[in-house]
Amino acid sequence: MPLEYIAILLGAGSILLGFAPLVPIQVIGVALGIAGIITSRRAVRADYRRDLPATVGLVASIAGIVVSGITPLFAVIIAIVQAAV
């Protein structure tokens, strides 16, 4: 399987794990997003003609990192608000 498609799969997996109810699984989502970014950059370096699918993998990986990183933060904020009420 070419690297750019692996990057897309890693980014999509990172987005999906961002919605998991457990924080350790969301941390794995961040790791998958980082791996997706690295893989997409390697795909572009290997063959510049594969730039479009590699860019899709890069964007999906960045979105996965954001979702997986912000969701636990919202969980902490919600817990603090519920404790205050």
C-alpha positions as CSV (number, residue, x, y, z in Angstrom):
1,M,0.0,0.0,0.0
2,P,1.5,3.4,-1.0
3,L,2.5,5.8,1.8
4,E,0.0,8.5,0.9
5,Y,-2.9,6.1,1.5
6,I,-1.4,4.9,4.8
7,A,-1.3,8.6,5.8
8,I,-5.0,9.0,5.0
9,L,-5.8,5.9,7.0
10,L,-3.8,7.1,10.0
11,G,-5.5,10.5,9.8
12,A,-8.9,9.0,9.6
13,G,-8.1,6.7,12.5
14,S,-6.9,9.6,14.5
15,I,-10.1,11.5,14.0
16,L,-12.2,8.4,15.0
17,L,-10.2,7.8,18.1
18,G,-10.7,11.5,19.1
19,F,-14.3,10.7,19.8
20,A,-13.5,7.7,22.1
21,P,-14.8,8.1,25.7
22,L,-11.4,7.2,27.2
23,V,-8.5,9.6,27.4
24,P,-5.7,7.0,26.8
25,I,-7.4,6.0,23.6
26,Q,-7.5,9.7,22.6
27,V,-3.7,9.9,23.3
28,I,-3.3,7.0,20.9
29,G,-5.3,9.1,18.4
30,V,-2.7,11.9,18.8
31,A,0.1,9.5,18.1
32,L,-1.7,8.2,15.0
33,G,-2.0,11.8,13.8
34,I,1.7,12.4,14.3
35,A,2.5,9.2,12.4
36,G,0.1,10.3,9.6
37,I,1.9,13.6,9.2
38,I,5.3,11.9,9.1
39,T,4.0,9.4,6.6
40,S,2.5,12.0,4.3
41,R,5.7,14.0,4.2
42,R,7.7,10.9,3.4
43,A,5.2,10.1,0.5
44,V,5.8,13.6,-1.0
45,R,9.6,13.2,-0.7
46,A,9.5,9.8,-2.4
47,D,7.4,11.0,-5.4
48,Y,6.3,14.6,-5.8
49,R,3.5,13.5,-8.2
50,R,1.6,12.0,-5.2
51,D,1.2,15.4,-3.6
52,L,-2.7,15.5,-3.6
53,P,-3.3,12.2,-1.7
54,A,-0.4,13.0,0.6
55,T,-1.9,16.4,1.3
56,V,-5.3,14.8,2.1
57,G,-3.5,12.5,4.6
58,L,-1.7,15.5,6.1
59,V,-5.0,17.5,6.6
60,A,-6.7,14.4,8.0
61,S,-3.8,13.9,10.4
62,I,-3.8,17.5,11.6
63,A,-7.6,17.3,12.1
64,G,-7.2,14.1,14.0
65,I,-4.6,15.7,16.3
66,V,-6.8,18.6,17.0
67,V,-9.9,16.5,17.7
68,S,-7.9,14.0,19.8
69,G,-6.2,16.8,21.7
70,I,-9.1,19.1,22.4
71,T,-11.7,16.5,23.4
72,P,-9.9,15.6,26.7
73,L,-9.6,19.3,27.4
74,F,-13.3,19.8,27.0
75,A,-13.9,16.8,29.3
76,V,-11.8,18.4,32.0
77,I,-13.6,21.7,31.6
78,I,-17.0,20.0,31.8
79,A,-15.9,18.1,35.0
80,I,-14.8,21.3,36.6
81,V,-18.0,23.1,35.8
82,Q,-20.1,20.1,37.1
83,A,-18.0,20.1,40.3
84,A,-18.6,23.8,40.8
85,V,-22.4,23.5,40.4
